[in-house]
Amino acid sequence: MQGLPVLSLAIWVPILFGVLVLIVGRDDRALGRWIALAGSVLGFLVTIPLWTQFAPTPSMQFSEMAPWITRFNVNYHLGVDGISMPFILLNSFMTILVVIAHWEVITEKVSQYLAAFLIMSGLINGVFCALDAILFYVFFEAMLIPMFLIIGVWGGPNRVYAAVKFFLYTLLGSLLMLAAFIYLYQQTNGSFEILDFHQLPLGRWPQILIFLAMFASFSVKVPMWPVHTWLPDAHTEAPTGGSVVLAAITLKIGAYGFLRFNLPIAPDASHELAGFMITLSLIAIVYIGLVALVQDDMKRLIAYSSISHMGFVTLGFFIFNADGMAGGLVQMISHGFISGAMFLCVGVLYDRVHSRSIADYGGVANRMPVFAAFFVLFAMANSGLPATSGFVGEFLVILGTMKVSFWYSFLAATTLIFGAAYTLWMVKRVIYGEIANPNVAALQDVNKREIVFLALLAVCVLGMGLYPKPFTDVMNPAIQELLRHVAESKLK
């Protein structure tokens, strides 16, 4: 496949299949489903060369360049390094699982539902490989639309409130990012190239203002405390597929933005505001971990767990060493697998009982032993059990944090305690014990379709936990290059 525009294919194949599903699926629902599955599988297959042909160097690879808006020197410029490439594969892989997971669940507006996911998958890939700031902004904003529709149309009773809150939080934050891009465009004498932004000398206050403008956008997306409040509502109301994509992919875009923009463009401001970022990260880890402990809705519990774990990611980034950054990136990939799996497990139960309340379950293992095995595995991974992917990233972040401060490391390690507490407390009440009520007694174990997507995620969680080296080898050159940028003052 050498010579093929792999990144363009990763963006446009799912989008084109999404449009096709929208057209064909209106009259033939079954055909629409199979086209969506074919589109998601093909969308993943075209990204395989990104892994097999990737050279472990810090430079951008698979580059594509074409003029787009020549008057303002805006280009269709794509490329990936070891930081962005794994997320394109993760996104394309999770899209397949979301399509399979919906198969017997969504019965209304099926073609529109599938089309929204396929189109969003392509737009997210665009976010991860855009090297032109305006192109990045277009993909970044456009992906809000299908997610807004997924929550607002196929969500729960309060779906409109949750969808509007999600949209407003993310849109308002990103407007300041656009203002920062325009300022940088002027400073570079007419370039929107992100790599040109990385080389630009800036004064102290411009760096701080640019950092804060981008922080407003990316901190909402992560989400960091205290702008996290949209996430539990969005997760609670979103259908299972929406929750999976939100947790597994879209949260990663905020953290990715810090690495691609804040750190290399404003390194001096990043150092100056590192204490602020570390404080917010530790609050997310500790405080949100405690909030997760008192949740009685499984989706809200996993949503708060996600916020706490993403606090781990931003902590790893702002301690400025290789272990912390590698740990943060590994944690992002791992969290994609684990949180996606946890939401899919909740979706399996919800499809049968139509309740997410922990109190409505008990003794599920007696009726669903195969499901219980998967659920416990993913819960253990969420708690950071060694030999699962959840352990690798957290261990590296704690290791990196220990080199900076014992107390940072000590507070970060509390996430292992809180994570184990709220996750195992949920497992105990839902999975174990006597059969709680007639609804649980009537449960049927997972079918072949459900085993497929749960087994695929189990392989990923265990594979990454037992042998993370392929992931860290791919990321390390780009991490070293990023650390070099952050270490050099760009004050003028």
Residue pairs with C-beta under 8 A, 6 or more apart in sequence:
1 46
1 49
1 53
2 49
2 53
4 46
4 49
5 64
6 46
6 47
6 49
6 50
6 62
7 50
7 62
7 64
7 78
7 79
7 80
7 88
7 125
7 129
8 64
8 78
9 46
10 43
10 46
10 47
10 50
10 88
10 92
10 122
10 125
10 129
11 78
11 122
11 123
11 125
11 126
11 129
12 122
13 39
13 42
13 43
13 46
13 122
14 39
14 40
14 43
14 92
14 95
14 118
14 119
14 121
14 122
14 125
15 118
15 119
15 122
15 123
16 39
17 35
17 36
17 38
17 39
17 40
17 42
17 43
17 118
18 36
18 39
18 114
18 115
18 116
18 117
18 118
18 119
18 121
18 122
19 115
19 119
20 35
20 39
21 32
21 35
21 36
21 39
21 111
21 114
21 115
21 118
22 111
22 112
22 115
24 31
24 32
24 35
24 111
25 31
25 32
25 33
25 35
25 36
25 110
25 111
25 112
25 114
25 115
26 32
26 111
29 110
29 111
32 110
32 111
32 114
33 99
33 103
33 110
33 114
36 99
36 114
36 115
36 117
36 118
37 96
37 99
37 100
39 118
40 92
40 95
40 96
40 98
40 99
40 118
40 121
41 96
43 92
43 95
43 118
43 121
43 122
44 89
44 92
44 93
44 95
44 96
47 88
47 89
47 92
47 125
48 89
49 62
50 62
50 80
50 85
50 88
50 89
51 85
51 89
51 474
53 62
54 61
54 80
54 82
54 85
54 474
55 61
56 82
56 473
56 474
56 476
56 477
57 477
58 81
58 82
58 477
58 478
58 480
58 481
59 81
60 79
60 80
60 81
60 131
60 195
61 79
61 80
61 81
61 85
62 78
62 79
62 80
62 129
63 77
63 78
63 79
63 131
64 76
64 77
64 78
64 79
65 75
65 76
65 77
65 78
66 75
66 76
66 77
67 75
67 76
68 74
68 75
68 76
68 132
68 135
69 134
72 134
72 185
72 190
72 192
73 190
73 191
73 192
74 132
74 134
74 135
74 192
75 132
75 135
75 192
75 193
76 132
76 135
77 130
77 131
77 132
77 135
77 193
78 126
78 129
78 130
78 131
78 135
79 129
79 131
80 88
80 128
80 129
81 477
81 478
81 481
82 474
82 475
82 476
82 477
82 478
82 479
83 256
83 259
83 260
83 329
83 475
83 478
83 479
83 482
84 128
84 129
84 256
84 260
85 128
85 474
86 329
86 333
86 471
86 474
86 475
87 128
87 249
87 252
87 256
87 332
87 333
88 125
88 128
88 129
90 248
90 249
90 252
90 333
90 336
90 337
91 121
91 124
91 125
91 128
91 249
92 121
92 125
94 244
94 245
94 248
94 249
94 336
94 340
95 117
95 118
95 121
95 245
97 244
97 340
97 344
97 453
97 456
97 457
98 117
98 241
98 244
98 245
99 114
99 117
99 118
100 449
100 452
100 453
101 240
101 241
101 244
101 344
101 347
101 450
101 453
102 110
102 113
102 114
102 239
102 240
102 241
103 449
104 351
104 449
105 239
105 240
105 347
105 351
106 113
106 154
106 239
106 241
108 154
109 153
109 154
112 149
112 153
113 150
113 153
113 154
113 239
113 241
116 146
116 147
116 149
116 150
117 146
117 150
117 241
117 245
119 146
120 143
120 146
120 147
120 150
120 245
123 139
123 142
123 143
123 146
124 139
124 143
124 249
124 250
124 253
126 135
126 138
126 139
127 136
127 139
127 140
127 143
127 253
127 256
128 253
128 256
130 136
130 139
130 194
131 193
131 194
131 195
132 192
132 193
132 194
133 181
133 184
133 185
133 192
133 193
133 194
133 197
134 181
134 192
135 192
136 194
137 174
137 177
137 178
137 181
140 174
140 177
140 253
141 171
141 174
143 250
144 166
144 167
144 170
144 171
147 166
147 242
147 245
147 246
147 250
148 163
148 166
148 167
149 163
150 238
150 239
150 241
150 242
150 245
151 159
151 162
151 163
151 166
151 234
151 237
151 238
151 242
152 159
152 160
152 162
152 163
152 164
153 159
154 238
154 239
154 242
155 162
155 163
155 237
155 238
155 239
155 242
156 162
156 236
156 237
156 238
157 237
158 233
158 236
158 237
159 237
159 238
161 233
161 237
162 230
162 233
162 234
162 236
162 237
162 238
163 234
163 237
165 229
165 230
165 233
165 234
166 230
166 233
166 234
169 220
169 223
169 227
169 230
170 217
170 220
170 221
170 230
173 216
173 217
173 218
173 219
173 220
173 221
173 227
174 217
176 212
176 213
176 214
176 216
176 217
177 213
177 214
177 216
177 217
177 218
177 261
179 213
180 209
180 210
180 213
180 214
181 192
183 206
183 210
184 197
184 200
184 210
184 265
185 191
185 192
187 200
187 202
187 206
188 196
188 197
188 200
194 260
194 261
197 261
197 264
197 265
198 264
198 265
198 485
200 265
200 490
201 490
201 491
201 492
202 210
202 265
202 266
202 490
202 491
202 492
203 491
203 492
204 268
204 269
204 272
204 491
207 265
207 266
207 267
207 268
207 269
207 490
207 491
208 266
208 269
208 272
208 273
210 265
210 266
210 269
211 262
211 266
211 269
211 270
211 273
214 257
214 258
214 261
214 262
214 265
214 266
215 262
217 254
217 257
218 253
218 254
218 255
218 257
218 258
218 261
218 262
219 227
219 254
219 280
220 227
220 230
220 254
221 250
221 251
221 253
221 254
221 257
222 228
222 251
222 254
222 255
222 310
222 313
222 314
223 230
223 231
223 251
223 254
223 307
223 310
224 254
224 280
224 281
224 284
224 310
224 311
224 314
225 280
225 283
225 284
225 287
225 288
225 307
225 311
228 284
228 288
228 307
231 246
231 251
231 303
231 306
231 307
232 300
232 303
232 304
234 242
234 246
234 303
235 243
235 246
235 247
235 299
235 300
235 302
235 303
235 306
235 343
236 297
236 299
236 300
236 303
236 356
238 246
240 343
240 344
240 346
240 347
240 350
240 351
243 299
243 303
243 343
243 346
243 347
244 339
244 340
244 343
244 344
244 347
247 302
247 303
247 306
247 335
247 336
247 339
247 340
247 342
247 343
248 335
248 336
248 337
248 339
248 340
249 336
251 306
251 310
251 335
252 332
252 335
252 336
254 310
255 310
255 313
255 314
255 317
255 328
255 332
256 332
258 314
258 317
259 317
259 325
259 482
262 269
262 270
263 270
263 317
263 482
263 485
263 486
264 482
264 485
264 486
266 490
267 485
267 486
267 487
267 488
267 489
267 490
268 489
268 490
268 491
270 318
270 320
270 486
271 320
271 486
274 318
274 319
274 320
277 314
277 317
277 318
278 315
278 318
278 319
278 408
280 311
280 314
281 311
281 312
281 314
281 315
281 318
282 311
282 315
282 408
282 411
282 412
283 311
284 307
284 308
284 310
284 311
284 314
285 308
285 311
285 312
285 315
285 411
285 412
285 414
285 415
285 418
286 411
286 414
286 415
286 418
288 304
288 307
288 308
288 311
289 304
289 305
289 308
289 414
289 415
289 418
289 419
289 422
290 418
291 304
292 301
292 304
292 305
292 308
292 418
292 422
293 418
293 421
293 422
293 425
295 301
295 304
295 422
296 357
296 358
296 359
297 356
297 357
297 358
298 346
298 349
298 356
298 357
298 358
298 426
298 430
299 343
299 346
299 356
301 358
301 422
301 426
302 339
302 342
302 343
302 346
304 422
305 339
305 342
305 382
305 419
305 422
305 423
306 335
306 339
308 415
308 418
308 419
309 331
309 335
309 339
309 415
309 419
310 335
311 415
312 327
312 328
312 331
312 393
312 394
312 397
312 412
312 415
313 328
313 331
313 332
313 335
313 393
313 397
314 328
315 324
315 328
315 397
315 401
315 408
315 412
316 324
316 325
316 326
316 327
316 328
316 331
316 393
316 396
316 397
316 400
316 401
317 324
317 325
317 328
318 324
319 400
319 401
319 403
319 404
319 408
320 483
320 486
320 487
321 400
321 403
321 404
321 483
322 400
322 476
322 479
322 480
322 483
323 396
323 397
323 399
323 400
323 403
324 396
324 397
324 400
324 401
324 404
325 400
325 479
325 482
325 483
326 396
326 400
326 472
326 475
326 476
326 479
327 392
327 393
327 394
327 395
327 396
327 397
327 398
327 399
327 400
328 393
328 397
329 393
329 471
329 475
329 479
330 389
330 392
330 393
330 396
330 464
330 468
330 471
330 472
330 475
331 392
331 393
331 394
331 396
331 397
332 393
333 389
333 393
333 464
333 471
334 381
334 389
334 390
334 392
334 393
334 461
334 464
334 465
335 390
335 393
337 381
337 389
337 457
337 460
337 461
337 464
338 378
338 381
338 382
338 388
338 389
338 390
338 461
339 382
340 457
341 374
341 378
341 381
341 454
341 457
341 458
341 461
342 378
342 379
342 382
344 453
344 454
344 457
345 371
345 374
345 375
345 378
345 454
346 356
348 371
348 446
348 450
348 454
349 356
349 361
349 364
349 430
350 356
352 439
352 443
352 444
353 360
353 361
353 439
353 440
353 443
355 361
355 439
358 426
358 429
358 430
359 429
360 436
360 437
360 439
361 429
361 430
361 431
361 436
361 440
362 429
362 430
362 432
362 433
362 434
362 435
362 436
362 437
362 440
363 431
363 432
363 433
363 434
363 435
363 436
363 440
364 371
364 372
364 375
364 430
364 431
364 440
364 443
365 372
365 431
365 432
366 434
366 435
366 440
367 435
367 440
367 441
367 442
367 443
367 444
367 445
368 443
368 444
368 445
368 446
369 445
370 445
370 446
370 451
371 445
371 446
371 450
371 454
372 431
374 446
374 454
374 455
374 458
375 427
375 430
375 431
376 427
376 431
377 388
377 458
377 461
377 462
378 457
378 458
378 461
379 423
379 424
379 426
379 427
380 388
380 390
380 423
381 388
381 389
381 390
381 391
381 461
381 465
382 390
382 419
382 423
383 390
383 416
383 419
383 420
383 423
383 424
384 390
384 391
384 394
384 395
384 415
384 416
384 419
384 420
385 391
386 465
387 462
387 465
387 466
388 461
388 462
388 465
389 460
389 461
389 462
389 463
389 464
389 465
389 468
390 461
390 465
391 465
392 464
392 465
392 468
394 415
394 416
397 412
398 409
398 412
398 413
401 408
401 409
401 412
402 409
435 441
446 454
464 471
